[in-house]
Amino acid sequence: MSVLNQKTINSSLKFEGIGLHTGKKVVMSLFPAPPNTGIIFKRTDLKINNLIYPNVFNVSSASYCTKLTNEYGVTVSTVEHLMAALSGLGIDNLLIDLNSEEVPIMDGSAKDFVENIQRIGFKVSDQPIRIIKIERKVTYSNGEKFISFEPNKISLEIDFEIKYKQNSILNQRNVKNIYMDDLTEMYESRTFCLFEDVEKLKQMGLAQGGSLENAIVLKGNEILNKEKLRNENEFVNHKILDCLGDIYLAGYKMVGKITSSQGGHNVTNQGLRDLLSNNKNFSIIEVKEKNIPHSFLVNNPLKSSA
């Protein structure tokens, strides 16, 4: 079957863990879905109005995580790592059941999601994929933070830079070509925070489930975790992971170049809102064999699943 056709998973898959910010135990199950369904979250702890559709304009909060809210005020948060895994693996259609308001944080990365989805494999349909093609440059900035979207004929490239005045070892920059590079290091990169921020986050009602098991914690130049860095660019690679997950809220894979400095969930979401608010900025094309960017054909995760 062609990698150019819509995909779902072969069979159901269950994850158990805790919410990073709520601290609540959560069971999340993934189920195959028919072509043209898209990604749907379902809150099984609620009986009515419990479907939430990932969408750039459904993001109700982008502080420390990405939270989605439906028209009835029902939420699901910390969706970014799972969405990045689905984007990188080329999953177009999926039903996600969870019995709490937050996706389980697992080890703070997308590694568990990716490995388990790859283990059960994919079901490829006869329906072609669709992609968002960026047609002209759009930039959103907030002080020193910014994100820009511009045309790129053959791929999705994310160029990300982080700078921290409090800790210079966090200052990193990396570029990932999503459809051509090996994304293993991005998937395995964990969320991180500074030790001095932990108590502040807890007082804000956040990071209630945070621990050295699901986040890298830095105290000065020391990494407090027993497991040190998984790769030399783990900090910025995690930011690229977050960015990819937030971008997939646009609904389809994207072809373009994204450049961001000191950004995060809010900057990415605001930039996407600006991009998608004007139809002249982008086009949505149905991808068939004759017009597919060649980079889709050499993406390791997609190629291995064909």
C-alpha positions in Angstrom: 0.0 0.0 0.0 1.1 3.5 -0.7 2.5 5.9 1.9 0.5 8.6 0.1 -2.8 7.1 1.5 -4.4 7.8 4.8 -3.3 5.6 7.7 -4.6 4.5 11.1 -3.4 1.9 13.5 -3.8 -1.9 13.1 -5.4 -2.5 16.4 -6.3 -0.9 19.7 -3.5 0.2 22.1 -3.7 1.2 25.8 -1.4 3.5 27.8 -1.6 4.1 31.6 0.2 6.8 33.4 -0.3 10.1 35.2 -1.1 13.7 34.1 2.0 15.9 34.3 0.0 18.9 35.6 -3.1 17.3 37.3 -1.2 14.4 38.9 -4.2 12.2 38.2 -3.9 8.6 37.1 -5.2 8.2 33.5 -5.9 5.3 31.2 -5.8 6.2 27.5 -6.8 3.9 24.6 -6.1 4.4 20.9 -8.5 2.9 18.4 -8.4 2.6 14.6 -10.6 5.0 12.7 -11.9 5.1 9.1 -10.5 7.4 6.4 -11.4 11.1 6.7 -12.2 10.8 10.4 -9.2 12.8 11.6 -8.0 12.7 15.2 -10.7 12.7 17.9 -10.3 12.7 21.6 -13.2 11.2 23.7 -13.5 11.8 27.5 -14.9 8.5 28.7 -15.3 9.8 32.2 -18.1 12.0 30.9 -21.4 10.8 29.4 -22.3 13.7 27.2 -20.6 16.4 25.1 -17.4 14.5 25.5 -15.8 14.6 22.0 -12.9 17.1 21.5 -11.5 17.7 18.0 -7.9 18.9 17.8 -7.9 22.2 16.1 -5.6 25.3 16.2 -8.6 27.5 17.1 -9.8 25.0 19.9 -6.6 25.7 21.9 -7.9 27.4 25.1 -4.6 27.6 26.9 -1.0 27.3 25.7 0.8 27.9 29.0 3.2 25.1 29.9 1.2 22.7 27.8 -1.5 22.7 25.0 -5.1 22.4 26.2 -8.0 21.9 23.9 -11.6 22.8 24.7 -14.8 21.9 22.9 -17.9 24.1 22.6 -19.3 22.7 25.9 -16.2 23.6 27.9 -14.8 20.0 28.0 -11.1 19.9 27.9 -8.1 17.7 27.2 -4.6 18.9 27.9 -0.9 18.1 27.3 -1.7 16.7 23.9 1.5 17.9 22.2 3.7 14.8 22.6 1.0 12.4 21.4 0.2 14.7 18.5 3.8 14.9 17.5 4.1 11.1 17.5 1.0 10.8 15.3 2.3 13.5 12.9 5.7 11.9 12.6 4.3 8.4 12.1 1.8 9.6 9.5 -1.3 8.7 11.5 -4.3 10.5 9.9 -7.2 8.9 11.6 -7.6 7.8 15.2 -10.0 7.7 18.1 -8.4 8.5 21.5 -10.3 7.5 24.6 -9.1 8.8 28.0 -10.7 8.7 31.4 -9.3 12.0 32.6 -8.6 15.5 31.3 -4.9 15.1 30.6 -2.9 12.8 28.3 -0.5 10.7 30.3 3.0 12.2 30.4 4.8 8.8 30.3 8.5 9.5 30.5 8.2 13.1 29.4 8.8 12.4 25.7 7.0 10.7 22.8 9.1 7.6 22.9 6.5 5.2 24.5 3.8 6.4 22.0 6.0 5.9 19.0 7.5 2.5 20.0 4.1 1.0 20.8 2.4 2.3 17.7 5.2 1.0 15.6 4.9 -2.4 17.4 1.2 -2.9 16.4 1.7 -1.5 12.9 -0.5 0.5 10.6 -3.6 0.0 8.4 -3.3 1.9 5.1 -6.5 3.0 3.4 -7.2 3.6 -0.3 -7.9 7.3 0.4 -5.2 9.9 -0.5 -3.6 12.1 2.2 -4.0 15.9 2.3 -1.3 18.4 3.1 -1.2 22.1 4.0 1.2 23.9 1.7 2.5 27.3 2.9 2.2 29.8 0.1 3.7 33.0 1.6 5.7 34.0 4.6 3.9 34.7 7.9 5.7 35.8 11.1 4.4 36.1 14.6 6.5 37.8 17.3 6.2 38.6 20.9 9.2 40.5 22.2 12.3 38.4 21.4 10.2 35.3 20.8 9.0 34.6 17.3 7.9 32.0 14.8 7.8 32.2 11.0 6.2 30.0 8.4 7.4 30.2 4.8 7.1 28.1 1.6 9.3 25.0 1.1 8.5 23.0 -2.0 9.5 19.5 -0.8 9.4 19.1 3.0 8.6 20.3 6.5 11.7 21.8 8.1 11.7 23.0 11.7 14.6 25.3 12.7 14.3 26.0 16.5 16.5 28.0 18.9 16.2 28.3 22.7 17.9 30.8 24.9 17.8 30.9 28.7 19.5 33.7 30.7 19.2 31.6 33.8 21.2 28.6 32.5 23.5 28.8 29.5 23.6 25.0 28.9 20.0 25.2 27.8 21.0 27.5 24.9 20.7 25.3 21.8 19.7 25.3 18.2 18.8 22.5 15.9 17.1 21.8 12.6 14.9 18.8 11.8 13.6 17.8 8.3 10.5 16.0 9.4 10.0 13.9 6.3 13.6 13.0 5.6 15.5 12.9 8.9 15.6 10.0 11.5 13.4 11.5 14.2 14.4 9.0 17.0 16.3 11.7 18.9 13.4 14.1 18.7 10.9 11.4 19.9 13.1 10.4 22.9 13.7 14.0 24.1 12.1 14.7 27.5 10.4 17.8 28.8 12.6 19.9 31.2 12.5 22.6 33.8 14.8 24.5 36.1 14.9 23.4 39.8 14.0 26.9 41.0 10.8 26.9 38.9 9.4 23.6 40.3 7.9 25.1 43.5 6.5 28.0 41.5 4.7 25.7 39.1 3.3 23.6 41.9 1.9 26.8 43.6 0.2 27.6 40.3 -1.5 24.2 40.4 0.8 22.8 37.7 3.3 20.0 37.6 1.4 18.0 40.3 2.5 14.8 38.6 6.0 16.0 37.7 9.0 14.0 38.9 12.5 13.0 37.8 10.8 10.0 36.1 9.1 12.3 33.5 11.1 15.5 33.3 14.7 16.6 33.2 15.4 19.0 36.1 18.4 21.3 36.1 19.9 22.8 39.2 22.6 25.2 38.1 24.7 23.2 35.6 23.8 19.9 37.2 21.2 17.5 35.8 19.4 16.0 38.8 18.1 12.9 37.0 19.9 9.6 37.2 19.5 9.3 33.5 21.4 12.2 32.0 20.9 13.5 28.5 19.7 11.0 25.9 21.2 13.1 23.1 23.4 16.2 23.1 20.5 18.4 21.8 17.8 17.0 24.0 16.6 20.3 25.2 16.0 21.9 21.8 14.9 18.6 20.3 12.1 18.5 22.9 11.0 21.9 21.8 11.0 20.7 18.2 8.8 17.8 19.3 6.4 20.2 21.0 6.3 22.4 17.9 5.5 19.5 15.6 2.7 18.4 17.9 1.2 21.8 18.0 1.5 22.2 14.2 -0.5 19.0 13.7 -3.4 20.8 15.2 -3.7 22.4 11.8 -5.4 19.1 10.8 -3.1 17.9 8.1 0.6 17.4 7.5 2.4 20.5 6.4 4.9 21.4 3.7 6.9 24.5 4.5 9.8 25.9 6.6 9.3 26.9 10.2 11.8 29.0 12.1 11.3 29.8 15.8 13.4 31.4 18.5 12.6 31.2 22.2 9.1 30.1 21.3 6.8 27.6 22.9 3.2 26.4 22.7 1.6 29.9 22.8 3.9 31.4 20.1 3.4 28.4 17.9 -0.4 28.6 18.3 -0.6 32.3 17.7 1.6 32.0 14.6 -0.6 29.2 13.3 -3.7 31.3 13.9 -2.2 34.1 11.8 -1.2 31.7 9.1 -4.6 29.9 8.8 -6.7 33.1 9.2 -6.0 34.1 5.6 -6.6 31.6 2.8 -3.9 33.4 0.7 -1.3 32.2 3.1 -1.8 28.5 2.4 -3.5 25.9 0.3 -4.8 22.4 1.1 -4.0 19.8 -1.6 -4.9 16.2 -2.0 -1.7 14.3 -2.5 -1.5 11.7 -5.3 1.4 9.9 -6.8 2.0 12.5 -9.5 2.3 15.6 -7.3 3.8 14.2 -4.1 6.9 16.0 -2.8 9.7 13.4 -3.0 10.6 13.8 0.6 7.4 12.0 1.7 8.7 8.9 0.0 12.0 8.8 1.9 10.7 9.6 5.4 11.9 6.7 7.5 8.8 6.2 9.7 6.4 6.4 6.7 8.5 4.3 4.5 8.9 1.5 7.0 5.2 1.3 7.5 4.2 1.1 3.8 
